[in-house]
């Protein structure tokens, strides 16, 4: 088959969806298929986080774009006739397309569905994003922003599928799914939410995976036992409000645990994060790392800390940690349930509390969980990740499941 991926961002940029798409492409090509990736042209130099993936220039269609962040890492391509013409010309140099796989939530999704509609190609759409939760985390104007997104969606996709009314996040996702032959989600809890809100009748659950070879190499290089001494926690992700780094650091300070903490990633909240833990012994900010080095550090840690709540559609980092034998401290009850074990679950704040009061309770609950985890690690009684998760998270098994979806829609 020839599968065309559509993304909101170039695969050389930083992000969980980009990591997943790079792996999917590699394993599909290992299985003998052809993959073309369509995404906005990137204006920054290649991110260090993509090193080790062997990103090639062949098989990429870089669309005309404009940078949308100060560091120029992220870009936007406008979905319209000019982009359609550019894409159609570029695709004449690629083999005939069998399946369009949209793995985007905004302009990439619009461009992908428009391309598939013009050429009569079936679409598989992977939903990566809770757009309502993400927008609510970064702007108080999330409701008008969602209404504007839905207006844009209706205009961009007016020739694709049945028109879908509504102005909230679920209406936006229903509109994206209207032109799809199949919809997949990277977790059971997100799939069931999509079905409940009428986005698509039957959503296939296909986890994002971890590179089989890199996992084995990381495990082979890891010491048989973690070094004794202070417990070592790792927090990994984008430093933005929905990831809840700042509340986590407040909880870490309040917990008073004698532990080392390594924070991997970048983003707009780094300066604020550094202020919270300034002068605290054993806390280090290492910035963005190559994927292989990130996995090595996860394997060497005593626990991963994952603190977002309600935002992640999968939350790859706890699964990556579990496949490497590292337990996690999890704030989101849906992610904790998906993992099924090998973790410390942070009790949710009282439902009666709201706003600052609820966040204060969440910080206090996280601080207590950090104390409990540090105590368990020191005593040698830390939970062990389930081996079934490690097996099911291999990219080879995820690719086989996705090929089954492709064959079904054909």
Phi and psi in degrees as a GROMACS rama.xvg file:
@    title "Ramachandran Plot"
@    xaxis  label "Phi"
@    yaxis  label "Psi"
@TYPE xy
-110.834  113.866  UNK-2
-108.297  135.088  UNK-3
-110.984  117.719  UNK-4
-84.8994  139.669  UNK-5
-119.95  126.322  UNK-6
-126.765  157.713  UNK-7
-74.8146  -27.1373  UNK-8
-131.563  153.298  UNK-9
-62.0727  146.688  UNK-10
-70.3796  -11.3986  UNK-11
-86.3154  -0.311809  UNK-12
-91.2052  167.956  UNK-13
-82.3183  137.711  UNK-14
155.896  150.696  UNK-15
-63.4608  -40.1341  UNK-16
-63.5116  -38.0393  UNK-17
-67.1376  -40.3533  UNK-18
-58.3511  -47.6048  UNK-19
-62.1315  -44.4077  UNK-20
-66.8731  -36.3405  UNK-21
-61.8899  -43.5642  UNK-22
-66.8324  -42.7702  UNK-23
-57.7391  -45.1904  UNK-24
-60.2781  -46.7014  UNK-25
-59.9043  -44.1156  UNK-26
-77.753  -29.1149  UNK-27
-65.4314  -41.0269  UNK-28
-69.4614  -34.1775  UNK-29
-60.898  -32.6378  UNK-30
-82.3497  2.66993  UNK-31
97.9019  5.11818  UNK-32
-93.4882  164.746  UNK-33
-107.734  135.375  UNK-34
-127.313  129.662  UNK-35
-112.836  136.49  UNK-36
-112.164  122.063  UNK-37
-109.384  122.906  UNK-38
-160.382  165.381  UNK-39
-63.3582  143.573  UNK-40
-61.5045  138.745  UNK-41
-90.1235  136.763  UNK-42
-99.0766  -18.2587  UNK-43
-91.2071  167.486  UNK-44
-69.2118  161.045  UNK-45
-56.8729  131.883  UNK-46
-66.8697  142.179  UNK-47
-62.8214  -22.6225  UNK-48
-67.6232  -17.2376  UNK-49
-95.7274  -2.1624  UNK-50
-63.4139  138.859  UNK-51
99.7958  -7.71888  UNK-52
-92.3925  -14.1256  UNK-53
64.1169  41.8415  UNK-54
-59.4914  122.562  UNK-55
-100.138  161.746  UNK-56
-85.1012  -29.0138  UNK-57
-70.8076  142.269  UNK-58
85.9898  7.0582  UNK-59
-112.545  135.434  UNK-60
-113.619  105.395  UNK-61
-89.8341  112.198  UNK-62
-78.3425  150.674  UNK-63
-54.4993  137.179  UNK-64
-150.378  170.679  UNK-65
-128.263  140.478  UNK-66
-67.6712  144.819  UNK-67
-124.046  2.25424  UNK-68
-129.252  156.427  UNK-69
-62.1129  -33.6965  UNK-70
-81.7027  -0.77393  UNK-71
63.7841  15.991  UNK-72
-74.7157  -34.4191  UNK-73
-109.611  143.058  UNK-74
-133.107  168.449  UNK-75
-135.227  136.21  UNK-76
-111.098  134.131  UNK-77
-81.4152  124.424  UNK-78
-78.6505  104.222  UNK-79
-162.169  -171.364  UNK-80
-65.462  -36.5253  UNK-81
-64.3029  -42.8247  UNK-82
-66.2811  -39.8884  UNK-83
-57.4615  -45.1737  UNK-84
-66.252  -42.6129  UNK-85
-59.6127  -45.6932  UNK-86
-64.7705  -45.8266  UNK-87
-60.7852  -39.6944  UNK-88
-64.885  -43.4664  UNK-89
-64.1277  -35.9946  UNK-90
-76.0958  -13.1114  UNK-91
-66.755  -17.7246  UNK-92
-93.9489  6.80771  UNK-93
-116.773  161.498  UNK-94
-64.4569  163.883  UNK-95
-55.6477  141.844  UNK-96
-93.7671  134.56  UNK-97
-96.9248  -43.671  UNK-98
-138.539  137.292  UNK-99
-99.1047  125.684  UNK-100
-114.424  104.042  UNK-101
-85.9429  122.452  UNK-102
-127.188  49.2781  UNK-103
-137.23  163.694  UNK-104
-121.612  -11.7081  UNK-105
-132.407  -117.121  UNK-106
-61.0547  -36.4068  UNK-107
-62.8002  -37.0616  UNK-108
-67.0663  -44.4814  UNK-109
-60.6007  -47.3777  UNK-110
-62.5588  -41.4683  UNK-111
-66.0164  -45.5093  UNK-112
-66.7289  -37.0235  UNK-113
-63.2916  -42.5946  UNK-114
-62.1058  -46.5208  UNK-115
-62.8549  -39.9035  UNK-116
-65.8873  -40.7667  UNK-117
-63.0103  -33.2699  UNK-118
-109.6  4.26121  UNK-119
65.807  41.0056  UNK-120
-109.101  136.237  UNK-121
-68.1222  149.061  UNK-122
-115.845  131.171  UNK-123
-105.355  126.166  UNK-124
-115.771  119.275  UNK-125
-94.8644  121.044  UNK-126
-86.5005  115.342  UNK-127
-103.261  -12.9866  UNK-128
-136.002  130.428  UNK-129
-86.3106  87.7563  UNK-130
-62.4821  -32.7123  UNK-131
-66.2712  -45.7635  UNK-132
-68.3109  -41.5077  UNK-133
-62.6157  -44.3914  UNK-134
-68.0868  -38.8212  UNK-135
-62.4678  -29.3901  UNK-136
-75.6631  -24.0722  UNK-137
-111.894  -10.6636  UNK-138
-151.619  138.012  UNK-139
-70.9732  -10.7756  UNK-140
-97.3722  32.7216  UNK-141
-66.833  -32.5482  UNK-142
-66.6926  -50.8792  UNK-143
-63.2432  -31.245  UNK-144
-64.1457  -42.7804  UNK-145
-65.2192  -39.4516  UNK-146
-61.4647  -42.4073  UNK-147
-65.3694  -39.5588  UNK-148
-61.4104  -39.3116  UNK-149
-68.4722  -36.4562  UNK-150
-62.0012  -46.3423  UNK-151
-60.7163  -44.194  UNK-152
-59.9629  -45.0065  UNK-153
-64.2455  -38.9414  UNK-154
-69.8541  -43.4033  UNK-155
-69.4104  -30.3263  UNK-156
-114.374  25.5937  UNK-157
-63.5218  -21.5119  UNK-158
-96.6835  3.36238  UNK-159
-112.688  115.999  UNK-160
67.0945  -173.429  UNK-161
-77.6138  141.993  UNK-162
-61.1761  138.311  UNK-163
-118.332  120.747  UNK-164
-84.1542  172.223  UNK-165
116.169  160.316  UNK-166
-131.95  8.50315  UNK-167
-101.173  -176.028  UNK-168
-65.7045  -36.4785  UNK-169
-70.6904  -36.0889  UNK-170
-62.2512  -38.5026  UNK-171
-60.9649  -46.1449  UNK-172
-69.3832  -35.905  UNK-173
-60.628  -39.0799  UNK-174
-65.3742  -37.6243  UNK-175
-66.8814  -37.6197  UNK-176
-78.5101  -10.6643  UNK-177
-60.8968  -29.8088  UNK-178
-99.0794  10.8215  UNK-179
-96.1107  145.176  UNK-180
-86.6534  -23.2379  UNK-181
-153.173  147.821  UNK-182
-124.503  134.006  UNK-183
-119.814  157.205  UNK-184
-137.237  149.959  UNK-185
-85.8908  10.8142  UNK-186
-157.345  155.45  UNK-187
-65.1706  -43.2424  UNK-188
-65.037  -36.6129  UNK-189
-72.959  -38.0126  UNK-190
-59.6049  -44.8771  UNK-191
-66.6491  -35.0015  UNK-192
-66.1739  -41.2261  UNK-193
-60.506  -42.8927  UNK-194
-65.6231  -44.4767  UNK-195
-59.2395  -37.056  UNK-196
-93.4555  13.8078  UNK-197
72.2517  22.3516  UNK-198
-70.3274  -42.3693  UNK-199
-159.235  143.721  UNK-200
-63.289  -47.4705  UNK-201
-131.892  106.746  UNK-202
-97.115  126.858  UNK-203
-77.0436  132.359  UNK-204
-93.4342  113.864  UNK-205
-134.663  105.861  UNK-206
-60.0763  149.154  UNK-207
-68.4124  149.437  UNK-208
-117.774  -178.561  UNK-209
-119.483  142.943  UNK-210
-58.5837  118.853  UNK-211
-54.7575  -48.2912  UNK-212
-66.5599  -43.0659  UNK-213
-67.9975  -35.9026  UNK-214
-61.0499  -47.6765  UNK-215
-63.7835  -40.4348  UNK-216
-65.844  -38.8598  UNK-217
-65.9156  -44.1631  UNK-218
-65.478  -37.9768  UNK-219
-65.3635  -33.6167  UNK-220
-85.2572  -15.9285  UNK-221
-74.9401  146.135  UNK-222
-64.214  151.495  UNK-223
-60.9732  -34.5433  UNK-224
-132.424  144.353  UNK-225
-71.2807  145.492  UNK-226
-63.5305  141.443  UNK-227
-71.1254  161.249  UNK-228
128.418  -152.999  UNK-229
-64.7415  137.733  UNK-230
-57.5511  146.721  UNK-231
-119.614  113.753  UNK-232
-100.63  147.842  UNK-233
-127.268  130.955  UNK-234
-112.736  132.757  UNK-235
-135.192  126.476  UNK-236
159.827  -174.874  UNK-237
-79.8564  135.138  UNK-238
-87.0289  78.2575  UNK-239
-139.496  162.41  UNK-240
-55.6464  -38.9201  UNK-241
-66.9055  -18.4279  UNK-242
-83.9209  -15.0061  UNK-243
61.0557  42.854  UNK-244
-67.6769  -44.3864  UNK-245
-63.8131  -46.3881  UNK-246
-59.8627  -35.4468  UNK-247
-62.2087  -45.1878  UNK-248
-66.126  -35.2372  UNK-249
-61.5893  -40.9616  UNK-250
-67.3507  -38.6589  UNK-251
-62.6377  -44.0389  UNK-252
-63.7476  -44.7811  UNK-253
-65.9629  -29.5384  UNK-254
-67.6187  -30.4556  UNK-255
68.342  16.6667  UNK-256
-68.8873  143.819  UNK-257
-89.1244  85.7542  UNK-258
-145.79  157.544  UNK-259
-91.5688  146.422  UNK-260
-134.996  125.91  UNK-261
-114.792  128.261  UNK-262
-112.872  117.289  UNK-263
-110.394  129.155  UNK-264
133.397  -177.998  UNK-265
-144.13  175.451  UNK-266
147.436  177.522  UNK-267
-68.4963  -17.8255  UNK-268
-95.4713  9.79252  UNK-269
-61.9062  -45.0046  UNK-270
-60.9894  -43.4553  UNK-271
-64.3944  -38.2317  UNK-272
-64.4577  -42.7792  UNK-273
-63.9673  -34.2092  UNK-274
-64.6274  -37.2934  UNK-275
-63.4083  -37.5328  UNK-276
-109.109  14.7791  UNK-277
-58.4186  130.673  UNK-278
85.0039  -5.03531  UNK-279
-81.8535  129.108  UNK-280
-72.335  135.286  UNK-281
89.4881  6.43975  UNK-282
-104.831  125.584  UNK-283
-131.519  139.016  UNK-284
-104.771  116.695  UNK-285
-105.707  -1.82367  UNK-286
73.0017  -159.175  UNK-287
-81.8094  139.861  UNK-288
-125.837  154.666  UNK-289
-56.8814  150.733  UNK-290
-56.7967  -43.4217  UNK-291
-63.7504  -38.1275  UNK-292
-70.6029  -36.2824  UNK-293
-60.7132  -45.082  UNK-294
-63.9186  -38.6419  UNK-295
-60.4362  -42.0112  UNK-296
-72.0565  -33.0501  UNK-297
-62.957  -42.3716  UNK-298
-64.8102  -31.8071  UNK-299
-84.7435  -11.9274  UNK-300
-79.0221  158.79  UNK-301
-84.0946  -28.3671  UNK-302
-160.885  141.612  UNK-303
-91.4188  142.123  UNK-304
-111.819  122.075  UNK-305
-122.312  117.309  UNK-306
-117.303  -6.50265  UNK-307
-68.239  153.833  UNK-308
-133.584  120.866  UNK-309
79.9723  -5.93508  UNK-310
-95.4442  -42.311  UNK-311
-70.5326  133.036  UNK-312
-84.5677  -17.1543  UNK-313
-140.286  -54.0288  UNK-314
81.6546  79.6715  UNK-315
-67.0083  -34.5408  UNK-316
-59.8836  -40.7673  UNK-317
-64.7058  -30.8124  UNK-318
-72.515  -41.0625  UNK-319
-60.6  -44.3442  UNK-320
-61.993  -42.8493  UNK-321
-62.4932  -38.9078  UNK-322
-67.5904  -19.5997  UNK-323
-99.9838  6.39492  UNK-324
85.1114  11.2501  UNK-325
-101.514  122.897  UNK-326
-72.8622  166.259  UNK-327
-127.643  152.888  UNK-328
-101.583  117.3  UNK-329
-118.656  126.777  UNK-330
-88.1129  -31.4401  UNK-331
-86.0182  117.688  UNK-332
-63.8185  -28.738  UNK-333
-66.3341  -42.057  UNK-334
-68.3763  -39.4588  UNK-335
-59.3334  -42.7567  UNK-336
-66.6421  -37.0551  UNK-337
-65.2725  -39.9645  UNK-338
-69.0965  -37.7815  UNK-339
79.08  -0.182141  UNK-340
159.123  177.272  UNK-341
70.6388  39.4726  UNK-342
-157.101  166.414  UNK-343
-108.945  116.805  UNK-344
-88.7388  131.268  UNK-345
-82.385  124.185  UNK-346
-60.0335  138.503  UNK-347
-73.1311  156.054  UNK-348
-66.8299  157.763  UNK-349
-58.3445  135.098  UNK-350
-61.9694  -26.5565  UNK-351
-72.6682  -24.0861  UNK-352
-78.3456  149.672  UNK-353
-137.248  163.545  UNK-354
55.3091  -132.049  UNK-355
-63.7703  -35.0666  UNK-356
-63.091  -42.2558  UNK-357
-68.5008  -40.8875  UNK-358
-64.659  -36.6401  UNK-359
-62.446  -39.4711  UNK-360
-66.8426  -39.3067  UNK-361
-63.7565  -40.7769  UNK-362
-63.0146  -43.3171  UNK-363
-64.1259  -40.9323  UNK-364
-65.6607  -38.441  UNK-365
-67.2034  -40.3843  UNK-366
-60.3385  -42.7263  UNK-367
-65.958  -37.8341  UNK-368
-66.6302  -37.6415  UNK-369
-61.9426  -40.5267  UNK-370
-62.8014  -43.7567  UNK-371
-64.3629  -42.5481  UNK-372
-64.1657  -44.8329  UNK-373
-60.664  -39.5337  UNK-374
-65.4743  -44.2945  UNK-375
-63.7639  -41.3012  UNK-376
-63.3069  -45.3961  UNK-377
-63.3174  -33.3298  UNK-378
-84.4388  -5.54089  UNK-379
75.5463  23.1398  UNK-380
-116.471  24.0663  UNK-381
-62.6502  146.074  UNK-382
-66.1633  156.092  UNK-383
-110.111  127.591  UNK-384
-57.7316  148.672  UNK-385
-71.753  132.082  UNK-386
-64.4232  -27.0593  UNK-387
-62.8635  -34.0669  UNK-388
-65.1643  -44.5578  UNK-389
-58.8612  -42.101  UNK-390
-68.6506  -43.7327  UNK-391
-73.4108  -15.7977  UNK-392
-91.4058  -4.34656  UNK-393
-62.7085  137.028  UNK-394
-63.091  -33.6289  UNK-395
-59.0796  -40.5593  UNK-396
-72.8831  -33.9196  UNK-397
-68.5235  -38.7328  UNK-398
-66.7993  -40.6254  UNK-399
-59.8349  -40.1451  UNK-400
-66.0334  -40.1761  UNK-401
-69.9487  -37.0797  UNK-402
-59.5899  -37.2716  UNK-403
-60.2064  -37.5635  UNK-404
-67.2924  -45.3457  UNK-405
-56.1887  -47.8414  UNK-406
-64.0992  -34.7319  UNK-407
-65.8937  -43.853  UNK-408
-72.603  -20.604  UNK-409
